[in-house]
Amino acid sequence: MSGTAALAAGIEAPVTHAAYAAAMCAGAAAWLLTGRHEGARRARLLLAGGAETPARRPAVALPDRWREATAAARARFAARAGHEWWCLLAGVLVALLGRSWIPASAGLAAVPLARRWLRRRAAGRLAQERETAVVRLCGAVAGELRAGRQPDGALLAVDRAALRCLGDAGAAVLAAARFGGDVPAALREAALLPGAEGLAGAAACWQVAVEGGAGLAEGLERVAGAVRAHGEQRAELRAQLAGPRSTTLVLALLPVFGLALGTAMDADPLWILLHTPTGFGCLVVGALLEWAGLLWVTRIVRAAEGAAEPAAVTAPAPEAERGAQPGRSWSR
């Protein structure tokens, strides 16, 4: 029994030390990421009587020309090589740790997939910005109309930031209003952009108001309200889907934690997965199952988002549909 106990104690000692080391590393990382300067800042505030003291300059300061050159080099590298190249860097790091070329090849293959995902995410953010710009534009034009301006003058008087979000299409709308062009046609052209579909409703209201003298302000306010309700519904849906997405992310990262735990226990899981037939088979099957699970959850989320998408705002306001007589009260 004493020999067995000694053997168990000898085995548990490295595991315990590895667990303590992992916990200390995690705590140090959390401290570095969250608040390592908070204590020093609090001490400065107390000693200075509540006033914020100026930050200390570094002992060795680089010349301004060097700092500018370094910043320009970083910006140029970020423009040419996006964040997707971190996949290759991670693959090379794992390849060096596992002494195999397979992780590096997998990281290189993941670069175009990560680039496509990042572009889709950037396009989604741009569409949200355009949707917000449409709400601001319709509300601002309606306010200018109620203040007594004519439609073209109201469009020229609003803040240009909303039109700037639409790019060349926004410039075309502004030019049509300035030089007496076809504003509804320019709005319909801008409505083809992702996120700017609400401008189709604004174009319909504008067309009916110009041709029949109907009130334009109320129609634009209704279009803005419909687009705003669309955005709020999408935001609520994303908030409801945040829990499943977080659970999916945690489950997807569990194999990484398993590899870290195996490495801490000196089991060398990378060598087993990359240099033995059984381990390599488990790696391939696990990667396929991981990819299938992520694809399945992504399709479920997209289906839920697509089912909740309301119809595009294309119909004018009821007052515009009836058509007023040529009294042309734009502020109604």
C-alpha positions in Angstrom: 0.0 0.0 0.0 2.9 2.4 0.9 4.4 1.8 -2.6 1.1 2.4 -4.3 0.6 5.6 -2.3 4.1 6.8 -3.1 3.5 6.1 -6.8 0.2 8.0 -6.8 1.8 10.9 -5.0 4.6 10.9 -7.6 2.1 11.0 -10.4 -0.2 13.6 -8.9 2.7 16.0 -8.1 3.4 17.1 -11.7 -0.3 17.3 -12.5 -0.9 19.5 -9.5 2.1 21.7 -10.3 0.9 22.0 -13.9 -2.6 23.0 -12.8 -1.2 25.6 -10.4 1.0 27.0 -13.2 -2.0 27.2 -15.6 -4.1 29.0 -13.0 -1.3 31.5 -12.3 -0.9 32.1 -16.0 -4.6 32.7 -16.5 -4.7 35.1 -13.5 -1.7 37.0 -14.8 -3.3 37.3 -18.3 -6.5 38.6 -16.8 -4.6 41.1 -14.7 -2.6 42.3 -17.7 -5.8 42.6 -19.9 -8.0 44.3 -17.3 -6.4 46.5 -14.8 -2.7 46.4 -14.1 -2.6 50.2 -14.1 -5.7 50.7 -11.9 -3.8 50.6 -8.6 -1.2 53.1 -9.8 -3.9 55.4 -11.1 -5.9 55.2 -7.8 -2.7 56.1 -5.9 -2.0 59.1 -8.1 -5.5 60.3 -7.7 -5.3 60.0 -3.9 -1.9 61.7 -3.6 -3.0 64.5 -6.0 -6.1 65.3 -4.0 -8.6 63.9 -6.6 -7.0 65.6 -9.7 -5.8 63.6 -12.6 -2.1 63.9 -12.9 -0.5 63.9 -16.3 0.8 60.6 -17.6 4.5 60.0 -17.3 6.5 60.1 -20.4 8.6 57.1 -21.3 12.2 57.2 -20.5 13.2 56.6 -24.1 11.1 58.4 -26.6 11.4 57.6 -30.3 11.8 60.5 -32.7 8.6 61.7 -34.4 9.8 60.6 -37.8 10.4 57.1 -36.6 6.9 56.9 -34.9 5.3 58.2 -38.1 7.2 55.7 -40.3 6.2 52.8 -37.9 2.6 53.9 -37.9 2.5 54.1 -41.7 4.1 50.7 -42.0 1.6 49.2 -39.7 -1.3 50.8 -41.5 0.1 49.6 -44.9 0.5 46.1 -43.6 -3.0 46.1 -42.1 -4.4 47.4 -45.5 -2.6 44.7 -47.6 -2.7 41.8 -45.1 -6.0 41.8 -43.2 -6.8 40.0 -40.0 -7.4 36.7 -41.8 -3.6 36.1 -42.0 -3.7 35.4 -38.3 -5.0 32.0 -39.2 -1.7 31.3 -41.0 0.3 32.6 -38.1 -1.6 30.4 -35.7 -1.1 27.4 -38.0 2.7 28.0 -38.3 2.9 28.3 -34.5 1.0 25.0 -34.0 3.2 23.4 -36.7 6.3 24.4 -34.8 4.9 23.1 -31.5 3.7 19.8 -33.1 6.7 19.4 -35.5 4.4 18.9 -38.5 3.5 20.7 -41.7 -0.3 19.9 -41.4 -1.3 22.8 -39.1 0.5 25.3 -41.3 -1.4 23.9 -44.4 -4.7 24.1 -42.5 -4.0 27.7 -41.5 -3.2 28.6 -45.1 -6.4 27.0 -46.3 -8.4 28.8 -43.6 -7.2 32.3 -44.8 -9.7 32.6 -47.7 -12.6 31.3 -45.5 -11.7 33.8 -42.8 -11.4 36.6 -45.4 -14.9 35.8 -46.8 -16.3 35.8 -43.2 -14.7 39.1 -42.4 -16.0 40.7 -45.6 -19.5 39.4 -44.9 -19.3 40.8 -41.4 -18.1 44.2 -42.7 -20.9 44.2 -45.3 -23.4 43.6 -42.6 -22.1 46.5 -40.5 -22.2 48.8 -43.6 -25.8 47.8 -44.3 -26.7 48.7 -40.7 -25.0 52.1 -41.1 -27.0 52.7 -44.3 -30.2 51.8 -42.6 -29.5 54.2 -39.8 -28.6 56.9 -42.4 -32.0 56.3 -44.2 -33.9 56.9 -40.9 -31.9 60.0 -40.2 -32.4 61.3 -43.8 -36.1 60.7 -43.9 -36.6 62.3 -40.5 -34.4 65.3 -41.3 -36.1 66.0 -44.6 -39.6 65.7 -43.0 -38.5 68.2 -40.4 -37.3 70.6 -43.0 -40.6 70.2 -44.9 -42.6 71.0 -41.8 -40.4 74.1 -41.3 -41.7 75.4 -44.7 -39.0 74.4 -47.2 -39.6 72.9 -50.6 -38.7 69.2 -51.2 -35.5 69.9 -53.1 -34.4 72.6 -50.7 -35.2 70.4 -47.7 -33.0 67.7 -49.1 -30.2 70.1 -49.6 -30.5 71.6 -46.1 -30.1 68.3 -44.2 -26.9 67.0 -42.8 -24.7 65.5 -45.5 -23.5 62.7 -43.2 -26.5 60.6 -43.9 -26.1 61.0 -47.7 -22.3 60.3 -47.3 -23.1 56.9 -45.9 -24.7 56.0 -49.3 -21.5 56.7 -51.3 -21.9 57.6 -55.0 -25.7 56.9 -54.8 -26.0 59.6 -52.1 -24.0 62.0 -54.2 -26.4 61.3 -57.1 -29.4 62.1 -55.0 -27.8 65.3 -53.8 -27.0 66.3 -57.4 -30.5 65.6 -58.6 -31.9 67.8 -55.9 -29.4 70.6 -56.6 -29.7 70.7 -60.4 -33.4 69.9 -60.8 -33.0 66.2 -61.7 -35.2 63.2 -61.1 -34.9 62.8 -57.3 -37.3 59.7 -57.1 -35.2 57.9 -59.7 -32.0 58.7 -57.8 -33.6 57.5 -54.6 -34.7 54.2 -56.2 -31.2 53.7 -57.5 -29.8 54.3 -54.0 -32.4 51.8 -52.6 -30.6 49.0 -54.4 -27.8 49.2 -51.9 -27.9 46.7 -49.0 -29.5 48.4 -46.0 -30.9 51.3 -48.0 -34.1 49.5 -49.1 -36.2 52.0 -47.2 -35.4 54.7 -49.8 -37.7 52.9 -52.2 -40.6 53.9 -50.0 -39.2 57.5 -49.8 -39.0 57.6 -53.6 -42.6 56.4 -54.0 -43.8 59.1 -51.5 -41.7 61.7 -53.3 -43.0 60.7 -56.7 -46.7 60.9 -55.6 -46.2 64.1 -53.7 -44.5 65.9 -56.7 -47.1 64.7 -59.2 -50.2 65.0 -57.1 -49.4 67.6 -54.5 -49.8 65.2 -51.6 -48.2 65.8 -48.2 -44.6 64.5 -48.3 -43.5 65.0 -44.7 -45.9 62.5 -43.2 -45.0 59.9 -45.8 -41.3 60.3 -45.0 -42.0 60.0 -41.3 -43.9 56.8 -41.8 -41.1 55.4 -43.9 -38.6 56.3 -41.2 -40.8 54.7 -38.6 -41.1 51.5 -40.6 -37.3 51.3 -41.2 -36.6 52.0 -37.5 -39.1 49.2 -36.5 -37.2 46.9 -38.9 -33.9 47.6 -37.2 -35.3 47.2 -33.7 -36.9 43.9 -34.7 -33.5 42.7 -36.0 -31.7 43.9 -33.0 -34.2 42.0 -30.7 -33.7 38.9 -32.7 -29.9 39.1 -32.4 -30.2 39.6 -28.7 -32.3 36.4 -28.4 -29.8 34.5 -30.5 -26.8 35.7 -28.5 -27.2 32.9 -26.0 -27.1 30.0 -28.6 -24.2 31.7 -30.4 -22.2 32.0 -27.2 -22.9 28.3 -26.4 -21.8 27.3 -29.9 -18.6 29.3 -29.5 -17.8 27.7 -26.2 -18.4 24.2 -27.5 -16.3 25.0 -30.6 -13.4 26.0 -28.3 -13.5 23.0 -26.1 -11.0 21.0 -28.2 -8.5 23.8 -27.8 -8.9 23.6 -24.0 -8.5 19.9 -24.2 -5.2 20.2 -26.1 -4.0 22.8 -23.5 -4.9 20.5 -20.6 -3.2 17.5 -22.3 -0.1 19.6 -22.8 -0.1 20.7 -19.2 -0.2 17.0 -18.2 2.8 16.2 -20.4 0.6 13.9 -22.6 1.9 15.6 -25.8 -1.5 15.6 -27.6 -0.1 17.3 -30.7 2.4 14.6 -31.3 -0.3 11.9 -31.0 -2.7 13.7 -33.3 -0.2 14.6 -36.0 2.3 11.6 -35.9 0.2 8.5 -35.2 -2.4 6.9 -37.5 -5.0 6.6 -34.7 -4.5 10.2 -33.6 -4.6 11.5 -37.1 -7.8 9.7 -37.8 -9.3 11.1 -34.6 -8.1 14.6 -35.7 -9.8 14.3 -39.1 -13.1 12.9 -37.7 -13.1 15.6 -35.0 -12.5 18.4 -37.5 -15.2 17.2 -39.8 -17.7 17.0 -36.9 -16.7 20.4 -35.7 -17.2 21.9 -39.1 -20.6 20.1 -39.5 -21.8 21.4 -36.1 -20.7 25.0 -36.9 -22.4 24.8 -40.3 -25.6 23.4 -38.9 -25.8 26.1 -36.2 -25.0 28.9 -38.7 -27.8 27.7 -41.0 -30.3 27.6 -38.1 -29.3 31.2 -37.1 -29.6 32.4 -40.7 -32.9 30.7 -41.2 -34.2 32.4 -38.0 -33.0 35.8 -39.2 -34.4 35.3 -42.6 -37.8 34.3 -41.3 -38.0 37.4 -39.1 -37.1 39.8 -42.0 -40.1 42.0 -42.8 -41.0 43.1 -46.2 -39.1 46.0 -47.7 -40.6 49.5 -47.2 -41.9 50.3 -50.7 -45.5 51.5 -50.2 -46.2 55.3 -49.8 -48.3 56.7 -47.1 -52.1 56.4 -47.4 -52.4 60.2 -47.9 -50.0 60.0 -50.8 -51.9 57.1 -52.3 -55.2 59.1 -52.3 -53.4 62.1 -53.9 -54.2 65.6 -52.9 -55.2 68.3 -55.3 -52.5 70.6 -56.5 -52.5 72.7 -53.4 -49.1 71.1 -52.7 -48.8 71.4 -48.9 -45.5 69.6 -48.5 -45.5 69.8 -44.7 -48.5 67.5 -44.3 
